Amino acid sequence: MSTPVRSAGLAATFRTRWLTALVGLALLGPLLAAAPAAAQTAQRQPSPRGALLYFHYPLDGLRVPERFTVRMGLKEMGIAPAGIDKPLTGHHHLLIDVEPPPTDQPIPADYNHIHLGNGQTEVVVTLPKGTHTLQLLLGDHLHTPHQPPVMSQKITVYVR
């Protein structure tokens, strides 16, 4: 008879600890969620005055085929792959048909935010026929824009 009582006691203790942990997480959750954002803001890498990010190709207003190569240029800073924390360096992000994301948060990774995290300075893209906007944004080792952000002018291309 002692075994069933003991098992029930262990199960009750486990449930109590589990519920206590869940309540603790519920209470700490908002604090924990805010901490990385605050830490991320504090860790933004500086960019030098005069840093310039630009398109070698295509240029604004150009008509391009559905599949074309985007070539990027950068002055006053260097290129380093994502994950490499080296001052005054970053890696390219190609923004397609979107506004720039918040500069105090990591740049999203999706169809409209192309990460070139290996340090590439060109990428082949395929876009449907029509009008598209392109913009470049430099991200640091954590994919977060520098302070101040290093961003190209937004250009428009016409896919034929």
N, C-alpha and C positions, 0 to 999 in steps of 0.2 A: 504494500500500500504506500510505502514511502516514495516509491519511484514516480507514480502519477502525480503526487502532490509536488514533488521536487520538479518535475517537468513543467507543471503548470506555473510553479514559482519562477522558473527560468524564463518561460515564455512571457509572463507578466513583466519581469524585469527587462527583458529585451524590448517589449512594446513600449515600456515607459522610457527607456533610453532612446529608442527610435523617435518617439514623439517629441522628446526633449530636444533632440538634434534637429528635427524638422522645424520646431518653433524657433530655435536659435538661428537657423538659416534664414527663416522668414524675417526675423528681426534684423539680422546682419546683412541680408541680401542687398538692400539699397545702399548701404555703406560700402560694401565690397564692390558693387557695380560702379560707384562713383570714384573709388580709389584709382582704378586703372586709367580712367579718363583724366583725372587730375595729374597722375604720374606721367601720362603720355604728353600732356600739355607742357609740363615742366621739362621734359626731355627733348624738346624740339631742337634740332641742330641749326646753328646759325648759317646764313649764307652771306657771302661777301657782297659789298656794294659793287654794283656793276655786273653782277652775274647775269648772263643772258642765255636763254633757251630759245631755239629757233628751228624752223624747217629748212633743210637743204632741198628736199623734194617731198611732196609737191609744193608748189607755191600757191598763194591765194588766187582763186578764180580759175585755176587750171581744170581742163577737162581730162579725165583719167579713165582707163579701162576698169572693168569690175575688179580685177586683181592687179594691184600695183604695190610698189615698194615705197615705204615712208622712210626717209633718211633724216636724222636729227643732228643738230649741232648744239654745242654748249661752250660758253666762254667764261673764264674766271673761276671755273670749278672743274673737278675731275669726275670720272665715272668709276663706280665701284659696285659690285654685285650686291643684291639685297643680303642683309645679314652681316656685311662687313662694315664695322663702325670705324670709319676713317674721316677725320675732319675735312670739311670743304669738298665732300664727294656725295654722290647720290646716283640713282638710276632712273631711267625714263619710264613714264607712264603716258600712254596715248589715250586721250579722251575723245570718243567718237559720239557726236550728236548729243552731248550732255553739257551742262554747266559744271564748272569746277566744284569738287566736293568741299566740305568744310576743311579749312587748312589746319585745324588743330586735332584732326583725327586721321587714322590711317586711310589711305586711298582704297576704295572698294576694288574688288577684282571680279569683273564680269565682262560681258560682251562690249559694253561701252567704256570700260576702264581697263585697257590692256597693259599688263605689267611686263616690263622688260627687265626682270630681276636678275638676269645673268650678266647685265652690263651691256646689252646690245645697243647699238646706235642706229639700227635699221630693222624694219619688220615688214613682212609682206602681209597685206590685208586684202580681204575680199569684201566688197560692199555692193549692195543692190543698186540698180540704176536709180538715178535721182540726185538730189542735192544733199550734201553731207557737210557737217562741220568737224574740224579736227583741231585739237589743242594738245600741247605737251605740258606735263607737270613733273617736276623732279621730286623724287621721294628719297628720304634718307634710308638707312639700313633697316628701319622698321616700316617702310612704306608711308611715312608721314612727311608732308611737305615741310620744307625748311622755314626758318624765320628770318627775314620775310620769305614768302613763297617764291620759288623760281619757276616761272610759267611763261610759255610762249603766247604770242597773239593767237587768237582763234582765227583759223582760215576756213574758207569754203571751197569745196571741190565739187565738180559735177561729174558723176559717173555716167558714162555713155553706154 
